């Protein structure tokens, strides 16, 4: 059966959707049959990462309300082979859908994929609880500021109470000149940090192209960081280029 991974943070604005989109894109590019789902039932925005027009789209909401079959709501990203199940922006559907139905939807399709990435909402609410309960493991997404770390600690405690493993943490928008540094973050969180995504203007620029940064700017700093994070998750390691090895040797 496929593994369901919830990309979660109690605090909003840390880049859960960006991380979920880029991580799943790379998993698919490596040959894993991957599905990414917008699990934010009241604030869907994953589709924007891939340029999917939601005006007349079939969505997770249609599936959960039994208006569409799940395979009719999955979109194929042509370049990477990634499958995408977007959420709806239709107010009527948003108000009618019940978060507790998410687990049943996933059970119908999880054996079709190697990995299912679940983008989750912020806050502690019924929607987030349903996403975590439907997942096999959680990846915590945080930035390095104190407020985000505090909310991440709450997430770790919540997952512990729900009996869900937090596989690791991704530090997003990292800048070594501001906020808590990496060694401090490791000490505070007490969890494996599988990825450090450095702050990079190319991430925002990629949204103008309606594409993940790893697709449109594959050589950008953030793209390399996402690649390292995926390989770390898989227990692999990216081969450094000669320039990177020289830089690391002389600028430790």
C-alpha positions as CSV (number, residue, x, y, z in Angstrom):
1,X,0.0,0.0,0.0
2,X,1.1,3.6,-0.7
3,X,2.4,5.7,2.2
4,X,0.4,8.8,3.1
5,X,2.5,11.7,4.3
6,X,0.9,14.8,5.8
7,X,2.8,18.0,5.3
8,X,1.7,19.9,8.4
9,X,2.2,23.0,10.5
10,X,-0.2,24.6,13.0
11,X,1.1,28.1,12.0
12,X,0.1,29.5,8.7
13,X,2.5,31.1,6.2
14,X,5.4,28.7,6.6
15,X,5.1,27.3,3.1
16,X,3.4,23.9,3.5
17,X,1.9,24.0,0.1
18,X,5.1,25.0,-1.6
19,X,7.0,22.2,0.2
20,X,4.3,19.7,-0.7
21,X,4.3,20.7,-4.3
22,X,8.1,20.6,-4.8
23,X,8.6,17.5,-2.7
24,X,6.0,15.5,-4.6
25,X,7.2,16.7,-8.0
26,X,10.7,15.4,-7.2
27,X,9.4,12.1,-5.9
28,X,7.5,11.6,-9.1
29,X,10.6,12.7,-11.2
30,X,12.6,10.0,-9.4
31,X,10.2,7.4,-10.7
32,X,7.8,7.0,-7.7
33,X,4.1,6.9,-8.5
34,X,3.1,10.0,-6.5
35,X,-0.1,11.7,-5.8
36,X,-0.3,15.1,-4.1
37,X,-3.7,16.1,-2.5
38,X,-4.9,19.5,-1.4
39,X,-6.3,18.5,2.1
40,X,-7.1,22.1,3.0
41,X,-10.8,21.8,2.6
42,X,-11.7,25.4,3.3
43,X,-8.7,27.1,1.7
44,X,-7.5,25.1,-1.3
45,X,-4.5,26.6,-3.2
46,X,-2.4,23.7,-4.3
47,X,-3.8,23.9,-7.8
48,X,-2.1,27.3,-8.3
49,X,1.3,25.6,-7.9
50,X,0.6,23.7,-11.1
51,X,-1.6,26.1,-13.1
52,X,-4.8,24.1,-12.8
53,X,-7.9,26.2,-13.5
54,X,-10.4,25.4,-10.7
55,X,-13.4,27.1,-12.3
56,X,-14.8,24.0,-13.8
57,X,-12.5,21.4,-12.3
58,X,-13.3,18.2,-10.7
59,X,-11.9,18.2,-7.2
60,X,-11.5,16.4,-3.9
61,X,-14.7,18.0,-2.7
62,X,-16.7,16.5,-5.6
63,X,-15.2,13.1,-4.7
64,X,-16.0,13.4,-1.0
65,X,-19.6,14.4,-1.7
66,X,-19.9,11.4,-4.2
67,X,-20.4,13.7,-7.1
68,X,-17.4,12.4,-9.0
69,X,-15.2,9.3,-9.0
70,X,-11.8,9.9,-7.6
71,X,-9.9,9.0,-10.8
72,X,-11.9,11.6,-12.6
73,X,-10.6,14.3,-10.3
74,X,-6.9,13.5,-10.6
75,X,-4.8,15.6,-13.0
76,X,-1.6,14.5,-14.6
77,X,1.4,16.8,-14.6
78,X,2.9,16.1,-18.1
79,X,6.6,16.8,-17.4
80,X,7.0,14.9,-14.1
81,X,4.2,12.4,-14.2
82,X,3.0,13.7,-10.9
83,X,-0.7,13.1,-10.1
84,X,-2.6,16.0,-8.5
85,X,-6.0,16.0,-6.7
86,X,-6.9,19.6,-6.1
87,X,-9.4,21.1,-3.7
88,X,-12.4,23.2,-4.6
89,X,-12.9,27.0,-4.2
90,X,-16.7,26.6,-4.6
91,X,-18.4,28.0,-1.5
92,X,-21.3,25.5,-1.7
93,X,-19.0,22.5,-1.8
94,X,-16.7,23.9,0.9
95,X,-19.7,24.3,3.3
96,X,-21.1,20.8,2.5
97,X,-18.0,18.6,2.7
98,X,-17.1,16.9,6.0
99,X,-13.5,16.4,7.0
100,X,-14.1,13.0,8.5
101,X,-14.8,11.6,5.0
102,X,-11.1,12.2,4.0
103,X,-9.9,8.9,5.4
104,X,-12.4,6.9,3.4
105,X,-11.4,8.6,0.2
106,X,-7.7,7.9,0.7
107,X,-8.4,4.2,1.5
108,X,-10.0,3.8,-1.9
109,X,-6.8,4.9,-3.8
110,X,-3.8,4.5,-1.5
111,X,-2.8,1.1,-3.1
112,X,-2.6,2.8,-6.5
113,X,0.4,4.9,-5.5
114,X,3.8,4.7,-3.9
115,X,3.4,8.0,-2.1
116,X,0.5,10.2,-1.3
117,X,1.5,13.7,-0.2
118,X,-1.3,15.5,1.8
119,X,-1.1,19.2,2.0
120,X,-2.9,20.2,5.3
121,X,-4.5,23.4,6.7
122,X,-3.1,25.6,9.5
123,X,-4.5,25.7,13.0
124,X,-5.8,23.0,15.2
125,X,-9.2,22.1,13.8
126,X,-11.3,19.2,12.5
127,X,-9.7,19.4,9.1
128,X,-6.1,19.2,10.4
129,X,-7.0,16.3,12.7
130,X,-8.7,14.4,9.8
131,X,-5.6,14.9,7.7
132,X,-3.2,13.6,10.4
133,X,-5.5,10.7,11.3
134,X,-5.6,9.7,7.6
135,X,-1.8,9.7,7.3
136,X,0.8,7.2,8.0
137,X,3.4,9.8,9.1
138,X,3.8,13.5,9.3
139,X,6.5,15.9,8.0
140,X,6.5,19.1,10.1
141,X,7.1,22.3,8.1
142,X,8.4,25.3,10.0
143,X,10.4,28.5,9.6
144,X,13.1,29.5,12.0
145,X,11.3,32.2,14.0
146,X,10.4,31.6,17.6
147,X,6.6,31.7,16.9
148,X,6.8,29.0,14.2
149,X,9.0,26.8,16.4
150,X,6.5,27.1,19.2
151,X,3.7,26.0,17.0
152,X,5.8,23.1,15.7
153,X,6.3,21.9,19.2
154,X,2.5,21.9,19.5
155,X,2.3,19.9,16.4
156,X,4.7,17.3,17.8
157,X,2.7,17.0,20.9
158,X,-0.6,16.7,18.9
159,X,0.9,13.9,16.8
160,X,2.1,12.1,19.8
161,X,-1.4,12.2,21.3
162,X,-2.8,10.9,18.1
163,X,-0.2,8.1,17.9
164,X,1.2,9.4,14.6
165,X,4.9,9.4,13.8
166,X,6.6,12.7,12.9
167,X,9.1,11.4,10.4
168,X,11.1,14.7,10.4
169,X,11.1,18.4,10.0
170,X,11.6,20.7,7.0
171,X,13.0,24.2,7.8
172,X,11.6,26.5,5.1
173,X,12.7,30.0,4.1
174,X,16.0,29.6,6.1
175,X,18.3,32.5,6.5
176,X,21.4,32.1,8.6
177,X,21.5,35.9,9.3
178,X,18.1,36.0,11.1
179,X,16.2,33.9,13.7
180,X,17.3,30.7,15.3
181,X,20.2,28.9,13.7
182,X,20.2,25.3,12.6
183,X,22.0,23.9,15.7
184,X,19.5,25.7,17.9
185,X,16.6,24.4,15.9
186,X,17.8,20.8,16.2
187,X,18.1,21.3,20.0
188,X,14.6,22.8,20.4
189,X,12.8,20.4,18.1
190,X,14.5,17.1,19.0
191,X,13.5,15.6,15.6
192,X,15.5,14.8,12.5
193,X,15.7,17.8,10.2
194,X,15.5,16.2,6.7
195,X,15.6,19.4,4.8
196,X,16.7,23.0,5.1
197,X,15.2,25.2,2.3
198,X,17.2,28.4,2.1
199,X,15.3,31.6,1.4
200,X,15.3,32.1,-2.3
201,X,13.5,34.7,-4.4
202,X,13.2,32.1,-7.2
203,X,10.5,30.4,-5.2
204,X,8.2,33.4,-5.4
205,X,9.2,34.0,-9.0
206,X,8.2,30.4,-9.9
207,X,4.6,31.1,-8.8
208,X,4.3,33.6,-11.6
209,X,4.9,30.7,-14.0
210,X,2.4,28.6,-12.1
211,X,5.1,25.9,-11.6
212,X,7.1,24.5,-8.7
213,X,10.5,26.1,-8.4
214,X,12.2,22.7,-9.0
215,X,10.6,22.6,-12.4
216,X,11.1,26.1,-13.7
217,X,14.4,26.9,-11.9
218,X,16.0,23.5,-11.3
219,X,19.5,25.0,-10.5
220,X,18.2,27.5,-8.0
221,X,19.4,27.3,-4.4
222,X,15.9,26.3,-3.2
223,X,15.6,23.6,-5.9
224,X,18.9,22.0,-4.8
225,X,17.7,22.2,-1.2
226,X,14.4,20.5,-2.0
227,X,16.3,17.8,-3.9
228,X,18.5,17.2,-0.9
229,X,15.4,17.0,1.3
230,X,13.8,14.3,-0.9
231,X,17.0,12.3,-1.1
232,X,17.4,12.5,2.7
233,X,13.9,11.3,3.2
234,X,14.6,8.4,0.9
235,X,17.9,7.6,2.6
236,X,20.0,8.8,-0.3
237,X,22.4,11.6,-1.0
238,X,22.9,14.0,-3.9
239,X,26.4,13.9,-5.5
240,X,28.1,17.3,-5.1
241,X,29.4,19.1,-8.1
242,X,33.1,20.1,-8.2
243,X,32.2,23.7,-7.5
244,X,30.2,22.8,-4.5
245,X,33.0,20.6,-3.1
246,X,35.5,23.4,-3.6
247,X,33.2,25.9,-1.9
248,X,32.7,23.6,1.0
249,X,36.4,23.0,1.4
250,X,37.5,26.6,1.4
251,X,34.5,28.3,3.1
252,X,33.6,26.0,6.0
